[in-house]
């Protein structure tokens, strides 16, 4: 299953300017917020979470919320995507892969999910 999302970076900049950390807390955990360097990074994390929900085929909602998707980084700075136990069990997820990129005014993320037969 594959999902993709695109966000205009300025949209995230405005969210942070208006709501500060409270805006980020709506979709990021404390550990994720510690990884945010600026509004460009935050936009990439938003896109990754949206792309993941699209790959699941449900979007962000009751089946999979923003806090069911967690991003971290490898020692080399590559993003890692983890899912809550609830989502793993509901969608039979066996593996995740994420790529985040920024180009000009946009942040883009692609997520690939593997699931076992259910």
Backbone torsions as a table, in degrees:
resi	resn	phi	psi	omega
1	UNK	NA	135.5	-176.8
2	UNK	-127.1	140.2	175.2
3	UNK	-134.6	150.7	178.8
4	UNK	-138.1	148.2	175.9
5	UNK	-147.5	150.2	-179.2
6	UNK	-131.6	135.5	176.1
7	UNK	-136.3	139.8	173.9
8	UNK	-74.9	123.9	-174.4
9	UNK	-58.3	-33.9	179.9
10	UNK	-61.8	-29.3	177.3
11	UNK	-61.5	-42.5	179.1
12	UNK	-70.6	-37.5	178.2
13	UNK	-59.4	-44.2	179.6
14	UNK	-65.6	-39.1	178.6
15	UNK	-61.4	-44.5	-179.6
16	UNK	-68.2	-41.4	178.4
17	UNK	-61.8	-37.6	-176.0
18	UNK	-80.9	-41.8	-171.8
19	UNK	-116.7	-3.9	-179.9
20	UNK	54.7	-140.9	-178.1
21	UNK	-63.4	-26.5	-179.5
22	UNK	-62.2	-35.9	176.8
23	UNK	-67.2	-40.4	179.4
24	UNK	-68.7	-35.1	-178.7
25	UNK	-64.1	-20.1	178.5
26	UNK	-65.2	-28.4	-177.1
27	UNK	-131.0	-2.3	-179.7
28	UNK	-123.6	146.0	172.8
29	UNK	-81.9	171.0	178.1
30	UNK	-60.0	-43.0	-179.8
31	UNK	-65.6	-34.4	176.8
32	UNK	-69.8	-40.1	179.8
33	UNK	-61.8	-32.3	177.9
34	UNK	-65.7	-22.2	179.9
35	UNK	-87.9	-13.8	-176.4
36	UNK	-73.9	119.4	179.1
37	UNK	-90.8	-33.9	-176.6
38	UNK	-166.5	-175.6	-177.7
39	UNK	-66.0	-24.6	177.0
40	UNK	-67.0	-43.9	177.8
41	UNK	-63.6	-44.4	179.6
42	UNK	-60.1	-40.7	178.7
43	UNK	-63.0	-40.1	177.9
44	UNK	-63.2	-40.4	178.4
45	UNK	-65.9	-40.9	177.0
46	UNK	-59.4	-48.4	-178.8
47	UNK	-61.0	-39.7	179.9
48	UNK	-63.9	-41.9	-179.7
49	UNK	-68.7	-40.6	176.5
50	UNK	-64.4	-42.4	179.2
51	UNK	-62.6	-38.5	178.4
52	UNK	-63.3	-46.9	179.8
53	UNK	-62.3	-35.5	176.8
54	UNK	-68.4	-39.1	177.5
55	UNK	-62.5	-35.9	177.3
56	UNK	-69.7	-22.1	179.3
57	UNK	85.7	12.8	-177.0
58	UNK	-121.0	-16.6	-173.9
59	UNK	70.1	177.1	177.5
60	UNK	-76.3	127.0	-178.8
61	UNK	177.5	-149.2	-175.6
62	UNK	-69.3	-31.4	-179.8
63	UNK	-74.8	-30.9	179.5
64	UNK	-154.6	109.3	178.7
65	UNK	-95.5	170.2	178.9
66	UNK	-53.8	-37.1	-175.7
67	UNK	-83.7	-1.8	170.9
68	UNK	-83.6	-10.0	-179.3
69	UNK	-116.2	123.5	-178.5
70	UNK	-122.7	134.6	177.0
71	UNK	-109.9	140.2	173.7
72	UNK	-139.8	-172.6	-178.6
73	UNK	-136.0	150.1	173.8
74	UNK	-75.6	173.4	177.4
75	UNK	-59.9	-26.9	179.6
76	UNK	-91.5	0.4	176.0
77	UNK	94.3	3.4	177.9
78	UNK	-74.6	142.9	-179.3
79	UNK	-73.2	146.4	174.7
80	UNK	-125.8	135.0	-179.9
81	UNK	-111.3	128.8	176.7
82	UNK	-124.3	148.9	-179.4
83	UNK	-118.0	151.4	177.5
84	UNK	-64.4	157.3	178.3
85	UNK	-58.7	-37.0	178.9
86	UNK	-57.6	-46.4	-178.5
87	UNK	-71.8	-42.3	178.8
88	UNK	-56.5	-46.2	-178.8
89	UNK	-70.1	-42.7	-176.8
90	UNK	-66.0	-34.4	-175.4
91	UNK	-111.3	5.4	177.3
92	UNK	56.7	42.1	-176.4
93	UNK	-75.2	130.4	178.3
94	UNK	-112.3	-20.9	-179.6
95	UNK	-159.0	151.4	178.2
96	UNK	-132.1	152.4	175.2
97	UNK	-147.5	139.7	-178.2
98	UNK	-139.8	144.4	173.0
99	UNK	-134.8	132.3	179.9
100	UNK	-124.5	135.0	176.6
101	UNK	-139.1	158.2	177.6
102	UNK	-125.9	136.2	177.1
103	UNK	-144.4	113.9	179.5
104	UNK	58.6	-117.9	-175.4
105	UNK	-88.6	3.0	-171.4
106	UNK	-125.4	151.0	168.6
107	UNK	-116.7	137.4	-176.1
108	UNK	-131.7	140.9	176.9
109	UNK	-137.2	144.1	174.4
110	UNK	-124.6	134.6	178.4
111	UNK	-125.5	133.3	172.8
112	UNK	-117.1	131.7	179.4
113	UNK	-122.3	140.1	173.7
114	UNK	-111.5	141.9	177.8
115	UNK	-133.3	154.8	176.5
116	UNK	-87.5	163.8	175.7
117	UNK	-64.2	142.2	178.6
118	UNK	-124.3	NA	NA
